[in-house]
């Protein structure tokens, strides 16, 4: 149980930086900043969180 907290915390930190990087790449390819970049950042991190947390839950349950 305590190890799961560490896994999810580290994943959350990684998701934050990954979402920021993805948003920066989108803005660079677009050539300008988004007006509502907070909302776009939230959508990116939300999708990544759903995918990664569900995958981690599946792996932890399958492991025992």
C-alpha positions in Angstrom: 0.0 0.0 0.0 2.7 2.5 0.9 4.6 1.7 -2.3 1.6 2.5 -4.4 1.6 6.0 -2.9 5.2 6.5 -4.1 4.3 5.1 -7.6 1.4 7.4 -8.0 3.3 10.4 -6.7 6.2 9.9 -9.0 3.8 9.3 -11.9 2.0 12.6 -11.1 5.3 14.5 -11.1 6.2 12.9 -14.4 2.8 13.6 -15.9 3.1 17.3 -15.0 6.4 17.6 -16.8 5.2 15.5 -19.8 2.1 17.6 -20.1 4.1 20.8 -20.0 6.4 19.5 -22.7 3.5 18.4 -24.9 1.9 21.8 -24.6 5.1 23.6 -25.4 5.6 21.4 -28.5 2.0 22.1 -29.6 2.6 25.9 -29.2 5.9 25.8 -31.1 4.3 23.9 -34.0 1.4 26.4 -33.9 3.7 29.4 -33.8 2.0 31.2 -30.9 0.7 30.6 -27.4 -2.8 29.4 -26.8 -5.2 31.8 -25.2 -6.6 29.2 -22.8 -3.4 27.3 -22.2 -4.5 26.3 -18.7 -7.5 24.5 -20.0 -5.5 22.7 -22.7 -2.8 21.8 -20.1 -5.6 20.3 -17.9 -7.0 18.3 -20.7 -3.6 16.9 -21.6 -2.7 15.9 -18.0 -6.2 14.5 -17.4 -6.0 12.2 -20.4 -2.4 11.1 -19.5 -3.5 10.5 -15.9 -6.4 8.3 -16.8 -4.3 6.2 -19.1 -1.2 5.9 -16.9 -3.1 5.4 -13.6 -5.3 2.7 -15.0 -2.3 1.0 -16.6 -0.5 1.1 -13.3 -3.5 -0.2 -11.4 -3.8 -3.1 -13.9 -0.1 -3.9 -13.5 -0.2 -3.7 -9.7 -3.2 -5.9 -9.5 -1.8 -8.5 -12.0 1.4 -8.6 -10.0 -0.4 -9.8 -6.9 
